[in-house]
Amino acid sequence: MFRTALAAVAAVGTIAVAGSTTPADAQALKGKTIEMIVPAGAGGGLTRNARRFAQFFGEYIPGNPKVIVKNIVGGGGQRGINFVYERGNKDGTTLLWGPLNYSGIITGLRGIKYDPAKFSVVGTTGGVPFVTIASSALGNGIKSRDDLMAQPKFNAGGRIPGGALDVYTVMGFGLLGKATTHITGYRNQPKLKAALMRKEIVAATTGAPGYYAFYKNDLLKKGTAHALYYHPAIGADGKFIPAPDLDKSGVPTLAAYYKKVKGSDPSGDKWEAYRWYATYNGWSNWVVGPPGLSAEVVADLRKGYADTWNDPRVIDGFVKAWGMRGTTLVGDDTGFIIKNYKKISPAALAYLKQVLGTSDAKAKPEPKKKK
């Protein structure tokens, strides 16, 4: 197994690329430049993650190629992924860094032209949580997360219909039975934070980088907002991957919060859809090449990927950004994601379509009000 899971400031483990038979002098990528395509804007967290990794990646790939990050935006992120799949160089010099849209594939989202199983898979790193934040101004005012359930209908915000921030917000409140108006159109986490501060919305979800960069030492520390619960990813063993820093801070998982306020464990179609999403969309930092890369090139890239994740400089950078190292899967260890993502019941799939806005059962999101 290539899988490792190290929490914040935990001891560094070793990822070994077992079975690699690439000769030491076989350096297919020597003297070349690898373009790592990020299917998002240059200022976002995904690009920062890619740059943080890319500056060391070439040191560990046999032949020490140069690695640069290039952004291709459009199509809700699908343009960049489609580019790598359809037009990426077959010599290993075009790679993707970013999420693969499994939920979009199974719900029939337009614009997806790739089959995840046909990519030349290097690896993925994820298991990093999302956190749902609520303003203290929610309803008549809340002093703690436990006050949420007594509040009437409220506005929640997000970026784009079907995006991870929006899905976790909608699914979380849906499971808890809370009535919300979900407003999309906020371009990034700073915009969402600003909307919370001016009470345009009173709840939103952030990824781990946004939690540490914008909330933990500001609104949460001041008491003007509360971390309601977090959304952990699910690993190959079917269990939620813990976030030790959040656990230590007293932030519960959605499942734990649900049990506390409802008196029982969550279940049903909505819960199945939520668990499916946490399993297959909890891995946002895939590195893949186009179909058809040679076994030699793939082996070199996998070795470089694994060794880079064992570099203390890389570990330190990601722990600071994420509050934890995350979980790294190399090569075939990603199979539980790529091979099984179509396994979902019709009822859970129908709910997922509703949440993603690919079903007529859901009205179009209300546009963001202009000030």
HELIX and SHEET records of a PDB file:
HELIX    1   1 GLY A   45  TYR A   60  1                                  16    
HELIX    2   2 GLY A   75  GLY A   77  5                                   3    
HELIX    3   3 GLN A   78  ARG A   87  1                                  10    
HELIX    4   4 TYR A  102  ILE A  106  1                                   5    
HELIX    5   5 PRO A  116  LYS A  118  5                                   3    
HELIX    6   6 ARG A  145  ALA A  150  5                                   6    
HELIX    7   7 ALA A  164  LEU A  176  1                                  13    
HELIX    8   8 GLN A  189  MET A  197  1                                   9    
HELIX    9   9 ALA A  208  GLY A  210  1                                   3    
HELIX   10  10 TYR A  211  LEU A  219  3                                   9    
HELIX   11  11 LEU A  220  LYS A  222  1                                   3    
HELIX   12  12 PRO A  244  LYS A  248  1                                   5    
HELIX   13  13 LEU A  254  LYS A  262  1                                   9    
HELIX   14  14 ASP A  269  TYR A  280  1                                  12    
HELIX   15  15 ALA A  295  TRP A  309  1                                  15    
HELIX   16  16 PRO A  312  TRP A  322  1                                  11    
HELIX   17  17 GLY A  331  THR A  334  5                                   4    
HELIX   18  18 GLY A  335  ILE A  338  1                                   4    
HELIX   19  19 PRO A  346  LEU A  356  1                                  11    
SHEET    1   A 7 THR A   4  LEU A   6  0                                        
SHEET    2   A 7 GLY A 326  VAL A 330 -1                                        
SHEET    3   A 7 SER A 120  GLY A 126 -1                                        
SHEET    4   A 7 ASN A 285  GLY A 289 -1                                        
SHEET    5   A 7 THR A  94  GLY A  98 -1                                        
SHEET    6   A 7 THR A  33  VAL A  38  1                                        
SHEET    7   A 7 LYS A  66  ASN A  71  1                                        
SHEET    1   B 3 ALA A 203  GLY A 207  0                                        
SHEET    2   B 3 PHE A 130  SER A 135 -1                                        
SHEET    3   B 3 ALA A 225  HIS A 231 -1                                        
SHEET    1   C 2 PHE A 154  GLY A 157  0                                        
SHEET    2   C 2 THR A 180  ILE A 183  1                                        
END                                                                             
